[in-house]
Amino acid sequence: MDLSIFEVLGPVMIGPSSSHTAGAARLARAAAEIAARPFFRVEFALHGSFLKTGEGHGTRLALLAGAMGIGEEDERLRDAEQLARENGIDYRFTELEAEDMPENTVRIRFDHMDGTESNILGSSIGGGRICIRAIDGMPTEVYGDAPTLIIRQDDVKGVVSSITTLLARAGINIAVMRVGRQAKGMQAFTVLELDEPVPRQLLPELRALPGIRQVCVLQL
C-alpha cells in the first residue's frame, strides 16, 4: 500500500479533525491564492459531512481562517470570526446541492474589491490533503502537494509551448502537467506540478507571455 507520512500521522494543525479542520483551512487558503485579489465578501456552500458535522469539527472557522490566509497550524484559526469582522469581511455559509461530489466538499465564492468574483470548488480528501476540482466553472485537478503553477490562458497554438520553454530555461522540471479548456478557442487552464519552488522573479516573465491571462503559484 502506498501511503504518505501525512496519511499515517496527520498534519500539524489546530482542531480535532485532519479532514474537517486542517483540510478545510488548507482548501480555503488555496482558493484565496487562486483568486489572488482582495475581497470583501466570501460565501461557503457546504456539501456532505462538511455541512452535516462541520460545525462541531470547527470546519466553518477553518474555512473562514483559510480564506484570510491563516494556516491550519495557526492559533488564530479559533478567532477567525472576530478577525473577519475586524477586517470588514462579510461571510456566510450555505448548502451546496451537488451530485457525485465527495463528502467534504465546498464551493467558495469571493466577491472582490474590483467588482469581480471568483468561484472555487474543492474537497478535503483526508489527512489534511485537498483537491481543487473547478475554478470559475472550469474542471481542473489541483492538489497543492508540490509547488504548482495554475495558468489561465487563451486557447491558441503555442501558449503551452512558451510556458514549458520558459520553465526549462529557468531549470525547473515539470513533474505533472494537466491542460483543460472551456471549448475550442476559448479560455484554457494549464496546471503544472513542479519539482522545485517557483522563483518569484519568474512570474512577471510568465505573465508577459502572449495569450496568458492569469498566473497563480501555490506553494502550500
LOPA-95674 format. One record per residue (C-alpha): residue number from 1; residue in one letter; x, y, z. Coordinates in pm, 1 decimal, decimal comma. Each point is the difference from the previous one (the first is absolute). Example, Ala and Ser with C-alpha at 12.3 -4.5 7.8 and 13.67 -1.06 7.14 Angstrom:
# LOPA-95674
+-----+----+----------+----------+----------+
!   i ! aa !       xx !       yy !       zz !
+-----+----+----------+----------+----------+
!   1 !  A !   1230,0 !   -450,0 !    780,0 !
!   2 !  S !    137,0 !    344,0 !    -66,0 !
+-----+----+----------+----------+----------+
//
This chain:
# LOPA-95674
+-----+----+----------+----------+----------+
!   i ! aa !       xx !       yy !       zz !
+-----+----+----------+----------+----------+
!   1 !  M !      0,0 !      0,0 !      0,0 !
!   2 !  D !    135,7 !    342,1 !    -98,1 !
!   3 !  L !    -61,4 !    242,9 !    288,9 !
!   4 !  S !    155,0 !    335,4 !     77,3 !
!   5 !  I !    121,3 !     86,6 !    349,6 !
!   6 !  F !   -278,8 !    261,9 !     18,8 !
!   7 !  E !   -263,8 !   -269,9 !    -45,7 !
!   8 !  V !    154,9 !   -202,1 !    283,8 !
!   9 !  L !     77,7 !    272,4 !    253,1 !
!  10 !  G !   -216,9 !    286,3 !   -121,8 !
!  11 !  P !     96,5 !    365,9 !    -40,8 !
!  12 !  V !    109,0 !    251,1 !    263,4 !
!  13 !  M !   -322,2 !    188,5 !     69,4 !
!  14 !  I !   -239,0 !    178,0 !    232,5 !
!  15 !  G !   -323,9 !   -192,1 !     41,3 !
!  16 !  P !   -135,3 !   -352,0 !     37,8 !
!  17 !  S !    -11,7 !   -131,7 !   -358,4 !
!  18 !  S !    252,9 !    -15,0 !   -282,3 !
!  19 !  S !   -278,3 !    -12,2 !   -260,0 !
!  20 !  H !   -250,0 !    242,4 !    151,5 !
!  21 !  T !    245,0 !    248,1 !    154,8 !
!  22 !  A !    349,4 !    -16,1 !   -149,9 !
!  23 !  G !   -126,1 !    -96,2 !   -345,9 !
!  24 !  A !   -266,0 !    270,1 !     11,0 !
!  25 !  A !    249,4 !    272,8 !     94,2 !
!  26 !  R !    248,0 !   -113,9 !   -266,0 !
!  27 !  L !   -272,2 !    -18,5 !   -262,7 !
!  28 !  A !   -125,3 !    353,6 !     65,5 !
!  29 !  R !    355,5 !    134,3 !     11,1 !
!  30 !  A !     69,8 !   -156,5 !   -339,2 !
!  31 !  A !   -324,5 !    145,3 !   -136,0 !
!  32 !  A !     95,7 !    349,7 !    118,0 !
!  33 !  E !    341,0 !    -30,5 !   -165,2 !
!  34 !  I !   -162,0 !   -109,7 !   -325,7 !
!  35 !  A !   -249,3 !    289,1 !     16,0 !
!  36 !  A !    302,7 !    224,6 !     62,6 !
!  37 !  R !   -187,3 !    325,9 !     62,1 !
!  38 !  P !   -122,4 !    185,8 !    311,8 !
!  39 !  F !   -359,7 !    -85,1 !     92,4 !
!  40 !  F !   -266,4 !    147,9 !    225,8 !
!  41 !  R !   -245,7 !   -290,9 !      3,7 !
!  42 !  V !     36,2 !   -377,8 !     -3,6 !
!  43 !  E !   -265,7 !   -269,7 !    -18,0 !
!  44 !  F !     58,2 !   -365,3 !     82,9 !
!  45 !  A !   -252,8 !   -246,3 !   -147,5 !
!  46 !  L !     46,4 !   -323,4 !    195,9 !
!  47 !  H !    -70,0 !   -353,8 !   -115,0 !
!  48 !  G !    -15,1 !   -338,5 !    170,8 !
!  49 !  S !    165,6 !    -36,7 !    338,6 !
!  50 !  F !    142,2 !    352,9 !    -25,3 !
!  51 !  L !   -364,6 !    107,7 !     27,6 !
!  52 !  K !   -125,2 !   -267,1 !    240,7 !
!  53 !  T !    279,0 !    -23,0 !    256,7 !
!  54 !  G !    232,1 !    285,7 !    -89,8 !
!  55 !  E !   -115,8 !    239,7 !    268,0 !
!  56 !  G !     97,9 !   -238,5 !    277,6 !
!  57 !  H !    339,0 !    -62,5 !   -159,1 !
!  58 !  G !     82,0 !    366,9 !    -43,5 !
!  59 !  T !    -33,1 !    -16,8 !   -379,2 !
!  60 !  R !   -164,8 !    339,1 !    -32,2 !
!  61 !  L !    268,1 !    174,6 !    202,2 !
!  62 !  A !    269,3 !   -184,5 !   -197,2 !
!  63 !  L !   -147,5 !     99,4 !   -336,6 !
!  64 !  L !    -35,4 !    364,4 !    100,9 !
!  65 !  A !    353,2 !      5,7 !    142,4 !
!  66 !  G !    146,1 !   -162,0 !   -310,7 !
!  67 !  A !   -173,6 !    250,3 !   -227,1 !
!  68 !  M !    181,7 !    273,8 !    193,2 !
!  69 !  G !    334,5 !   -175,7 !    -48,7 !
!  70 !  I !     22,7 !   -156,8 !    345,9 !
!  71 !  G !    165,7 !   -342,1 !      3,8 !
!  72 !  E !   -138,9 !   -312,8 !    160,8 !
!  73 !  E !    268,7 !      7,0 !    272,0 !
!  74 !  D !    -61,6 !    366,1 !     92,8 !
!  75 !  E !   -173,6 !     62,5 !    333,7 !
!  76 !  R !   -181,3 !    298,6 !   -154,3 !
!  77 !  L !   -226,5 !   -254,1 !   -171,5 !
!  78 !  R !   -217,4 !     -2,4 !    312,1 !
!  79 !  D !    -54,0 !    377,4 !    -31,0 !
!  80 !  A !    -91,6 !     -1,9 !   -370,2 !
!  81 !  E !   -342,9 !    159,1 !     44,8 !
!  82 !  Q !    138,1 !    287,2 !    206,8 !
!  83 !  L !    285,6 !     53,3 !   -247,5 !
!  84 !  A !   -246,3 !      8,6 !   -289,9 !
!  85 !  R !   -207,1 !    267,2 !    175,8 !
!  86 !  E !    311,3 !    203,8 !     78,4 !
!  87 !  N !    103,0 !    -13,0 !   -366,3 !
!  88 !  G !   -345,0 !     89,2 !   -132,7 !
!  89 !  I !    -55,8 !   -338,6 !   -164,7 !
!  90 !  D !   -360,1 !   -114,9 !    -33,3 !
!  91 !  Y !    -44,6 !   -378,2 !      0,8 !
!  92 !  R !   -275,0 !   -256,0 !     -8,0 !
!  93 !  F !    -52,9 !   -376,4 !    -23,5 !
!  94 !  T !   -259,2 !   -164,9 !   -224,1 !
!  95 !  E !    -82,4 !   -346,9 !   -129,5 !
!  96 !  L !    146,6 !   -138,1 !   -321,8 !
!  97 !  E !   -227,7 !   -238,1 !   -185,1 !
!  98 !  A !    233,1 !   -213,4 !   -208,7 !
!  99 !  E !    -11,0 !   -354,2 !   -128,7 !
! 100 !  D !    302,9 !   -224,5 !    -33,2 !
! 101 !  M !    211,7 !    223,3 !    223,8 !
! 102 !  P !    213,5 !   -127,9 !    291,4 !
! 103 !  E !   -128,9 !     50,5 !    351,9 !
! 104 !  N !    233,3 !    281,5 !    103,9 !
! 105 !  T !    -63,9 !    241,5 !   -285,6 !
! 106 !  V !    -47,7 !    378,2 !     -8,5 !
! 107 !  R !    -52,6 !    263,4 !   -264,0 !
! 108 !  I !    163,3 !    326,3 !    102,8 !
! 109 !  R !   -112,8 !    323,5 !   -160,4 !
! 110 !  F !    208,5 !    314,5 !     46,2 !
! 111 !  D !   -143,8 !    344,0 !    -77,5 !
! 112 !  H !    302,0 !    215,7 !    -82,0 !
! 113 !  M !     67,7 !    366,8 !     58,9 !
! 114 !  D !     30,6 !     56,2 !   -376,5 !
! 115 !  G !   -358,6 !   -115,7 !    -62,9 !
! 116 !  T !     89,1 !   -347,6 !   -125,7 !
! 117 !  E !    -67,7 !   -335,5 !    162,6 !
! 118 !  S !    177,6 !   -335,3 !     22,4 !
! 119 !  N !   -153,3 !   -343,0 !     51,4 !
! 120 !  I !    217,5 !   -288,0 !    119,3 !
! 121 !  L !   -134,2 !   -354,3 !     51,1 !
! 122 !  G !    210,1 !   -237,6 !    206,9 !
! 123 !  S !      4,8 !   -292,2 !    238,9 !
! 124 !  S !    191,8 !   -111,2 !    306,7 !
! 125 !  I !    112,1 !   -352,9 !    -86,1 !
! 126 !  G !    152,7 !   -122,3 !    326,2 !
! 127 !  G !    310,3 !     53,8 !    208,5 !
! 128 !  G !    -13,8 !    374,4 !    -58,0 !
! 129 !  R !     32,3 !    -47,5 !   -377,4 !
! 130 !  I !   -222,4 !    188,1 !   -246,0 !
! 131 !  C !   -112,6 !     -0,5 !   -360,5 !
! 132 !  I !   -112,8 !    310,4 !   -190,7 !
! 133 !  R !   -260,2 !   -135,3 !   -243,3 !
! 134 !  A !   -113,2 !    309,6 !   -189,5 !
! 135 !  I !    105,9 !    362,0 !    -42,5 !
! 136 !  D !   -271,8 !    239,7 !   -119,2 !
! 137 !  G !   -197,6 !   -294,3 !   -133,4 !
! 138 !  M !    289,8 !   -156,6 !   -190,0 !
! 139 !  P !     83,3 !   -356,3 !    115,0 !
! 140 !  T !    354,5 !    -46,0 !    123,5 !
! 141 !  E !    202,7 !   -217,8 !    235,4 !
! 142 !  V !    233,4 !    180,1 !    240,4 !
! 143 !  Y !    138,3 !   -160,0 !    317,3 !
! 144 !  G !    260,8 !    250,0 !    115,8 !
! 145 !  D !    230,7 !   -274,0 !    132,1 !
! 146 !  A !    287,6 !    134,2 !   -212,7 !
! 147 !  P !     78,5 !    353,7 !   -120,5 !
! 148 !  T !   -273,7 !     59,3 !   -256,1 !
! 149 !  L !    -57,9 !    252,6 !   -275,1 !
! 150 !  I !   -359,8 !     66,1 !   -103,7 !
! 151 !  I !    -12,1 !    196,0 !   -323,6 !
! 152 !  R !   -312,1 !    134,0 !   -169,8 !
! 153 !  Q !     60,4 !     61,3 !   -370,1 !
! 154 !  D !   -155,0 !     40,5 !   -342,1 !
! 155 !  D !    -51,6 !   -328,4 !   -183,2 !
! 156 !  V !    234,5 !     73,9 !   -289,8 !
! 157 !  K !    298,9 !   -177,3 !   -148,4 !
! 158 !  G !    337,0 !     47,3 !    161,9 !
! 159 !  V !   -105,9 !    119,5 !    346,1 !
! 160 !  V !     73,3 !   -325,4 !    184,2 !
! 161 !  S !    328,8 !    -36,8 !   -188,2 !
! 162 !  S !    109,0 !    350,0 !    102,1 !
! 163 !  I !    -76,0 !    -80,5 !    365,8 !
! 164 !  T !    197,8 !   -324,2 !      5,6 !
! 165 !  T !    289,4 !    158,6 !   -190,4 !
! 166 !  L !     28,0 !    280,1 !    254,2 !
! 167 !  L !     -1,7 !   -247,9 !    289,5 !
! 168 !  A !    266,0 !   -212,3 !   -168,6 !
! 169 !  R !    224,3 !    303,1 !    -46,0 !
! 170 !  A !    -38,7 !     73,9 !    371,3 !
! 171 !  G !    107,7 !   -355,2 !     85,4 !
! 172 !  I !   -339,3 !    -99,1 !    140,8 !
! 173 !  N !   -113,2 !   -358,2 !    -59,8 !
! 174 !  I !   -369,8 !    -76,9 !    -57,9 !
! 175 !  A !   -121,6 !   -305,5 !    193,6 !
! 176 !  V !   -365,8 !      5,2 !   -111,8 !
! 177 !  M !   -182,8 !    215,0 !   -256,1 !
! 178 !  R !   -375,0 !     20,3 !    -55,1 !
! 179 !  V !   -166,1 !    211,3 !   -269,6 !
! 180 !  G !   -372,4 !     69,5 !    -35,6 !
! 181 !  R !   -223,0 !    246,4 !   -180,2 !
! 182 !  Q !   -356,3 !    130,1 !     -2,9 !
! 183 !  A !    -34,7 !    -56,2 !   -374,5 !
! 184 !  K !    216,7 !     26,1 !   -309,7 !
! 185 !  G !    137,2 !    352,3 !    -36,8 !
! 186 !  M !   -121,7 !    116,9 !    342,0 !
! 187 !  Q !    169,9 !     10,2 !    340,9 !
! 188 !  A !    227,3 !   -281,5 !    110,9 !
! 189 !  F !    186,8 !    -99,9 !    315,1 !
! 190 !  T !    347,1 !   -147,2 !     32,9 !
! 191 !  V !     85,6 !   -156,7 !    336,9 !
! 192 !  L !    364,8 !    -89,4 !     55,9 !
! 193 !  E !    130,1 !   -184,7 !    305,6 !
! 194 !  L !    372,0 !     72,4 !     30,3 !
! 195 !  D !    303,1 !   -156,1 !    162,5 !
! 196 !  E !    131,7 !    336,5 !    119,7 !
! 197 !  P !   -155,0 !    313,5 !    152,0 !
! 198 !  V !    -87,9 !    271,5 !   -249,5 !
! 199 !  P !    239,0 !    299,7 !     17,3 !
! 200 !  R !   -204,9 !    316,1 !     48,0 !
! 201 !  Q !    199,6 !    179,3 !   -268,2 !
! 202 !  L !   -129,5 !   -252,4 !   -253,4 !
! 203 !  L !   -365,7 !     97,5 !     47,6 !
! 204 !  P !     16,6 !    332,7 !   -192,0 !
! 205 !  E !    161,9 !   -183,9 !   -290,9 !
! 206 !  L !   -280,0 !   -257,4 !     -2,7 !
! 207 !  R !   -267,1 !    270,8 !     16,1 !
! 208 !  A !    163,7 !    182,0 !   -291,8 !
! 209 !  L !    -28,0 !   -300,0 !   -234,5 !
! 210 !  P !   -252,0 !     42,8 !   -286,2 !
! 211 !  G !   -342,1 !   -143,8 !     80,5 !
! 212 !  I !     48,6 !    -16,8 !    378,5 !
! 213 !  R !   -286,3 !    141,7 !    206,3 !
! 214 !  Q !     86,4 !    -95,0 !    357,8 !
! 215 !  V !    283,7 !   -176,8 !    182,3 !
! 216 !  C !    -38,9 !   -140,5 !    350,6 !
! 217 !  V !    258,6 !   -191,2 !    198,1 !
! 218 !  L !    -94,8 !   -237,4 !    282,5 !
! 219 !  Q !    277,7 !    -82,6 !    243,4 !
! 220 !  L !   -200,4 !   -122,6 !    298,5 !
+-----+----+----------+----------+----------+
//
